[in-house]
Amino acid sequence: MSRELFVLTYGALVAQLCKDYEKDEDVNKYLDRMGYDIGIRLIEDFLARSAMRKCRSYSETVDVIAQVAFKMYLGITPSVSCSNTTENEFFLMLDNNPLVDFVEELPPGRSSLCYCNLLCGVIRGALEMVHLAAEVTFVQDRLKGDDVTEIGITFPKRLEVKKHKRNK
């Protein structure tokens, strides 16, 4: 599918959701859930196509998301910054967000709409499938008048992986 077709289809989806749901919060939740469902499936394709090895730190994980995953699926490479000394909170700065190529502003009366919330769900779903819990939110959005588009990723803890004991 071409990038333009995808972007236009996504715009039509968001427009339809705005008609179906009165509250921006409901649209945001729907987009996040849809993205999450995509992310839990997309990670398999990503791992197969990229041949990535296991990341050893949160910092390395976020770098892979920015430099490999975003490049592979959206054709962009966001810059990454870490905001704290515990190195569990990161920001992806999108200089160019392809999902808003044909969007000039949010629909009237939709000031709390997170138009690209699908991206947050995709990242969260993919990370969860590799046993990393994450809170992923839009911190800043050019569609809301901010200077940049910025996605925040916070890793509160590592998901527990149960190891099965072998029966002897």
C-alpha positions in Angstrom: 0.0 0.0 0.0 1.3 3.4 -0.9 2.1 5.9 1.9 -0.4 8.4 0.5 -3.2 5.8 0.4 -2.5 4.7 4.0 -2.5 8.4 5.2 -5.7 9.2 3.5 -7.3 6.0 4.8 -6.2 6.8 8.3 -7.7 10.2 8.0 -11.0 8.8 6.9 -10.9 6.4 9.8 -10.3 9.2 12.3 -13.1 11.3 10.7 -15.5 8.4 11.0 -14.6 7.8 14.6 -15.3 11.5 15.3 -18.8 11.0 13.9 -19.3 7.8 15.8 -18.1 9.1 19.2 -19.0 12.4 20.8 -16.1 12.5 23.2 -12.5 12.9 22.2 -11.5 10.6 25.0 -13.5 7.8 23.4 -11.9 8.4 20.0 -8.4 8.5 21.6 -9.1 5.2 23.5 -10.3 3.5 20.3 -7.3 4.7 18.3 -5.0 3.5 21.1 -6.7 0.1 21.3 -6.5 -0.3 17.5 -2.8 0.6 17.5 -2.2 -1.8 20.4 -3.8 -4.6 18.3 -1.6 -3.7 15.4 1.5 -3.5 17.5 1.1 -7.0 19.0 1.0 -8.4 15.5 3.5 -6.1 13.9 6.3 -7.0 16.3 6.6 -10.5 14.6 7.1 -8.9 11.2 9.5 -6.4 12.6 11.6 -9.1 14.3 11.6 -11.2 11.2 12.5 -8.4 8.8 15.1 -6.6 11.0 16.8 -9.6 12.5 17.3 -7.6 15.7 18.9 -9.2 18.8 17.5 -8.6 22.3 18.0 -5.1 23.6 20.0 -4.8 26.8 18.6 -1.5 28.1 15.6 0.8 27.8 17.8 3.3 26.0 18.8 0.7 23.4 15.1 -0.3 23.0 14.0 3.2 22.3 16.8 3.8 19.8 15.7 0.7 17.9 12.1 1.9 17.8 13.3 5.3 16.5 16.1 4.3 14.1 14.8 1.0 12.8 11.0 0.6 13.4 9.9 4.1 12.5 12.2 4.1 9.5 11.0 0.6 8.4 7.3 1.4 8.7 6.9 5.1 8.3 10.0 6.2 6.5 11.1 8.6 9.3 13.7 8.6 12.0 12.6 10.5 15.2 15.3 11.9 17.5 15.4 10.4 21.0 16.0 12.1 24.3 16.0 10.7 27.9 14.6 12.9 30.5 15.7 11.4 33.8 18.6 9.8 35.6 16.9 6.5 36.1 16.8 6.1 32.3 13.2 4.9 32.1 11.6 7.9 30.5 12.2 8.8 26.9 10.9 11.1 24.2 10.6 10.6 20.4 10.6 13.9 18.6 9.0 13.6 15.2 10.2 16.3 12.8 7.9 14.9 10.2 4.8 12.9 11.1 3.5 11.2 7.9 0.1 10.5 9.4 -0.7 14.2 9.3 0.6 14.9 5.8 -2.9 16.0 4.6 -4.1 17.4 7.9 -3.9 21.1 8.6 -5.8 21.3 11.9 -8.0 19.2 14.2 -11.7 19.2 13.5 -13.7 22.0 15.2 -14.6 21.2 18.7 -12.1 18.4 18.9 -9.3 20.1 20.8 -8.4 17.1 23.0 -8.3 14.7 20.1 -5.0 12.8 19.8 -5.2 12.4 16.1 -2.2 10.0 15.9 -2.9 8.1 19.1 -2.7 4.9 17.0 1.1 5.3 17.1 1.1 5.2 20.9 -0.9 2.0 20.8 1.4 0.4 18.2 4.5 1.1 20.3 2.8 -0.1 23.6 1.5 -3.3 22.0 4.8 -4.2 20.3 6.8 -3.5 23.6 4.4 -5.7 25.6 4.9 -8.6 23.2 8.6 -8.5 24.0 7.8 -8.4 27.8 8.2 -4.6 28.4 5.4 -2.7 30.0 5.3 0.9 28.8 3.2 4.0 29.1 3.1 5.7 25.7 1.5 9.1 25.3 1.6 12.2 23.1 3.4 14.9 25.1 3.3 17.6 22.3 1.5 17.7 19.0 1.9 20.2 16.2 -1.8 19.8 15.4 -2.5 21.3 18.8 -0.3 24.3 18.2 2.9 22.9 19.8 6.3 23.5 18.2 7.0 19.8 17.8 5.3 16.4 17.8 6.7 14.4 20.7 5.8 10.9 22.0 6.7 10.0 25.6 7.6 6.4 26.5 7.9 5.5 30.2 9.0 2.1 31.4 7.5 1.6 34.9 8.9 -1.9 35.3 9.9 -5.0 33.5 7.1 -7.6 32.9 7.6 -10.8 34.7 8.3 -13.8 32.4 7.4 -17.1 34.0 9.9 -19.8 33.3 8.5 -23.3 33.2 10.3 -26.0 35.1 11.1 -29.1 33.1 9.7 -32.3 34.5 12.4 -34.9 34.9 
